[in-house]
Amino acid sequence: MLAWPYTWGMSTSCAADPDPCRCPLCGGPNACAMATPGVDAAGPCWCVSAVFPQTLLDQVPPAAQGRACICPACVARVAEEKAAP
């Protein structure tokens, strides 16, 4: 499992393609403190303490790698699937 490595050098404009404010997997808001306009990025983003399984990272389309963060909902979904019997 890896911590999300793609926060440095990200575009801070949500008008970019792919949209850095949207999850590249589900299209929902990713709550990225580095990319969300009006959010004080001085503090750490939620993803700093999150664990991203390699299987989840492998699902990110190549065009979005390093440009858009996976959202908390997708991370939680994978964690629930792993915990299910």
SULNORPE-V544039 format. One record per residue. PSI is psi as a letter, one per 30 degrees, with the letter a starting at -180 (none if undefined). BURIAL is # if it has 16 or more other ideal C-beta (glycine too) atoms within 10 Angstrom, else .. Layout:
BEGIN
psi->PSI burial->BURIAL
psi->PSI burial->BURIAL
END
This chain:
BEGIN
psi->k burial->.
psi->l burial->.
psi->l burial->.
psi->j burial->#
psi->g burial->.
psi->h burial->#
psi->f burial->#
psi->k burial->.
psi->g burial->.
psi->k burial->#
psi->k burial->#
psi->g burial->.
psi->k burial->.
psi->g burial->.
psi->f burial->.
psi->l burial->.
psi->j burial->.
psi->l burial->#
psi->j burial->#
psi->f burial->#
psi->f burial->#
psi->k burial->#
psi->k burial->#
psi->f burial->#
psi->e burial->#
psi->f burial->.
psi->f burial->.
psi->l burial->.
psi->k burial->.
psi->f burial->#
psi->h burial->#
psi->j burial->#
psi->f burial->#
psi->f burial->#
psi->f burial->#
psi->j burial->#
psi->k burial->.
psi->f burial->.
psi->k burial->.
psi->j burial->.
psi->g burial->.
psi->e burial->.
psi->l burial->.
psi->k burial->.
psi->l burial->#
psi->e burial->.
psi->f burial->#
psi->e burial->.
psi->g burial->.
psi->l burial->#
psi->k burial->.
psi->j burial->#
psi->k burial->.
psi->e burial->.
psi->e burial->.
psi->e burial->#
psi->e burial->.
psi->f burial->.
psi->f burial->.
psi->k burial->#
psi->k burial->.
psi->e burial->.
psi->f burial->.
psi->f burial->#
psi->k burial->.
psi->g burial->.
psi->f burial->#
psi->k burial->#
psi->k burial->#
psi->k burial->#
psi->l burial->#
psi->e burial->#
psi->e burial->.
psi->e burial->#
psi->e burial->#
psi->e burial->.
psi->e burial->.
psi->e burial->#
psi->e burial->.
psi->e burial->.
psi->e burial->.
psi->e burial->.
psi->f burial->.
psi->k burial->.
psi->none burial->.
END
